[in-house]
């Protein structure tokens, strides 16, 4: 692991547990440009780690500190996501600069890094999130090409299993899982970028409801 200290961090609130692992893409054309921005004091953004497409891992902020990666967000009633999370940036040009799949070397490095983080912190599987889960009106990352199912197979996060849907409409179920329902359609897109990417632009369906239901059941197990 390589070090590139960022000045953009502060203290976490006293007694605040780390209970969210958040994944992002950088949305910038190169890793060097991403590192420069995440370490620029005028930008006021950072993350704990950045992983290049070749698998190189950079640590920018110590895990005990609050990095500034989540901005305005919401998850299960919490709004200061930075205070309770560890943020990992994945180098990828993003939707603005030629969004593409995440290479094998990058995914292997991410799995190793995330497994270590989960050994150090009691982060529930249901709180391994993408930026688009907590800020669906503003953010699309890490996006519909990210392999969340592979991460779940490696013990990082959840993926919906087989089984029936629960009672209730899809909006109520999304809120129960943790999404911000002030903009239901945005919340649905955030959910689908993570858990139903093949239906990203389609209306909510019985399959959508089933997948949310299975996630809720898995989170309670």
N, C-alpha and C positions, 0 to 999 in steps of 0.2 A: 504493500500500500504506500502511495506517495502522499506527501503533505504539501498543501498550498493554503496556508492559513488565510481565512477571510476576516476582516474586521467587523463584519456585519453579524453581530450576535449580542445577546444580553442574558441576564440571569432568568432562569425559570422561576415562577412563583414558588415560594416556600411550601414544601409538602406536596407539590404537584407531581403525580406519577406520570411516567411516560407510558401511554397506552394506545398510541396510534403510530403506525409505520406508514408513511405516505410516499408514493412514487410519482415522479414527474418525468416529462421529457423537457429538454432544454429549450427546444424551439429556436435554435440558432444554428448557423451553417457549419460551425466547426467547434471542436472541444476547446481550442485555445480562446476563441471568442466567448464561449460560455464561461470558462474559468475566469477570464478577465472581468466579465460582468459580475459574477458571483463574488469577486474579491474587490470590486470597486466601491469605495465608501460612499460615493455619491449615488450609486444605484440603490443602496439600502435593501438588497436582496441577497440571500445566501441559501445554502443547504448544508447538511452535515457531510454529504458525500456526493461525488460525481463519478459516474462510470463511463468511460469512453467506449466507442464501438468495438475497439480491439480488446476490451476487457480490463484496461488499466483503471485502477481505482484510486481516486483522490479523496483524502479527508480534508475538508475545509473548516469545519467547526467541531469542537469536542461535543460528544453526546450529552454531557452534563449541561451544556449551554442551550439557550433557545435560539435556533437559527431562524431566519426570516424567509421562509419558503412558501407558506400557506396563504398569507394575506387574509382577506375577508372570507370566511368560510363558516360551515355549520356541519356538525355531525352529532346526532342523537342528543341535541340540546346544548352541546358545547360550541362556543364561538371563537375562543382563542385557541385555534388548532395548533399554532406554533408552540404554545406553552406545554403541550402534552404530546408532542410528536417528534419523530426523527424523520428527516426528509432526505430522500435519495433522488438525485437528478440523473437521468439517462441521456447521454448525448444522442440526439436525434433532431434533424432539421424541423420536424413538426409539420403541421398542416400548412403553415405559411411558406415553407421553403423546400417542399418535396418530401413529405411524410413517407417513411418506409419502415419495413419490418426491422425488428431489433435482432442484431446478429447473434449467432450462437455463442461467441466468446463473451459478449456483453451479458447474455442471459446466464451463462455459467458463473460469471463474476458476481452478478446480482444475487443469485441463489446462495452462493457462499457467504456474501456480505450479510444478506438478510437473515440467514440462519444464525449467524453470530449475534446479530442484534436481538433476535428473539430469545436467544439463550441469556442475554444480559438483562432483558426487560420483559415484564409480564404482559405482553401485548396480546390481547385476544385475536384469534384468527379473523373474526368478523370486523376487526379494526385495522386490517391491512388494506389500505385504500389508495385510490388514485386521486389526483387533484380534481378531476372532473366529478368525483363522488361528492366532495365537500363544497365545490364551487361550480355547479353545473351551468349557471348562467354566464360564467366568465371563462371557464377553462375546459379544454378538450383532452388534456393529457392524463396518462400516457397514451390514451387513444385506443381505437378499435383494432389496431394491429398488434397490440401488446398481448403476450401469451399468459394471461392470468391463470388459465387452467393448468399450465405447466408449473407455475409457482405453487398452486394448491397441492399438486401431486408431490411437491418437495416439502410440504408441511408449512407453506407460507401463504396464509390467507385461506379463503373458502371458495368452493365452486359448487353450484347447486347439484344435488344428487337426484336420483329418480324418486318419484313419489307424488302424491296428490297435492293439489292446491288447497290452501286454507280458505276459510270463509272470509268475506270482506272484499272490497274492490281494490284495484291495483294501487290507487293513491293511498288508501289507508295502510296497505301492506308496506309500501315504500316508506311511509312515515314511521311505521313500527320498526323497520330495519335500521333507520337512522337518517334518511334523506330529508332535506329541507323542502317542504311542499308549498312554499310561497309561490313557486312557479312550477306547477306539476309537470308540464311538458318538458321543461329543462331538467327536472329531476329524473324523468323517464329516460331522457337522452343520456344523462350521467350514468344511470343504472345500466343502460344498454351498452355503453362504451366498455363497461367492465364485464357484464355478465350475459349479454345477448347481442353481440356485435353484428351478427348476421341479419338482425332486424332493426338496425339503427334508425332508419327513416320510416318505419312502418308504425301504424297505430298499435297501442297496447293490445295484447291478445291473451288467450287462455294460457299460452306457453309462458308469457311474461309473468302472469300471476302465479303460475306453478313454480317458476324459478325463484321468485321472491319468497314464496312460501317455504321452499326447501332451504333457502338461506336462513330464514328466521328459525326454522326448526334446528338447523345445524348450529346456529349461534347459541341456542339454548341447551344443546346437548352437553 
